[in-house]
Amino acid sequence: MKSKYEIIIYWSAEDEAYIAEVPELPGCMADGTTYHEALSNVEVIIQEWIETAKELKRPIPQPKGKLMYA
């Protein structure tokens, strides 16, 4: 399932991996050895983040659908 949240993917020389971050979901990030692996991994983490927030009865931000920083 494709997320509607903004995902930022960048190369981390320190980690020697691509890092995928979801700014709208605090602490939601994943990594991968390739760009596509990082994207695939973060899609799983987004779903887990949302499931955990529901279990803990925490608010789930609505996707903004555009860059927050523009």
C-alpha positions in Angstrom: 0.0 0.0 0.0 1.4 3.4 -1.0 1.6 6.0 1.6 0.2 9.6 1.1 2.8 10.9 3.6 5.8 12.9 2.5 8.9 10.7 2.4 12.4 12.1 2.3 15.1 9.7 1.1 18.8 10.5 1.2 22.1 8.8 1.2 23.9 8.6 4.6 27.7 8.1 4.2 27.9 7.5 7.9 25.4 4.7 7.8 26.4 3.6 4.3 22.7 3.3 3.5 19.7 5.2 2.1 17.6 6.7 4.9 13.9 7.3 4.4 12.2 9.7 6.9 8.5 10.7 7.3 8.5 14.2 8.8 4.8 14.2 9.6 5.2 11.0 11.8 7.7 11.7 14.5 10.5 9.1 14.7 9.2 7.3 11.6 12.2 6.3 9.5 13.8 3.3 7.8 16.9 2.5 5.9 18.0 0.3 3.0 21.0 -0.6 0.9 19.2 0.8 -2.2 16.8 3.7 -2.7 13.9 1.3 -3.5 14.7 -0.9 -0.5 14.6 2.2 1.8 11.2 3.2 0.3 9.8 -0.3 0.7 11.0 -0.5 4.3 9.6 2.9 5.3 6.1 1.9 3.8 6.1 -1.0 6.3 7.2 1.2 9.1 4.5 3.8 8.3 1.8 1.2 8.7 3.4 0.0 12.0 3.6 3.6 13.3 -0.1 4.1 12.6 -1.1 0.8 14.2 1.0 1.6 17.3 -0.5 5.1 17.5 -4.0 3.6 17.3 -3.2 1.0 20.0 -1.9 3.8 22.3 -4.8 6.1 21.4 -2.5 8.8 20.1 -3.4 11.2 17.3 -2.5 10.3 13.8 -1.6 13.3 11.6 -3.4 13.6 8.3 -1.1 13.5 5.3 -0.5 17.0 4.0 0.1 15.8 0.4 2.8 18.4 -0.3 6.2 19.5 1.0 5.9 21.0 4.5 9.1 23.0 4.0 8.3 24.7 0.7 
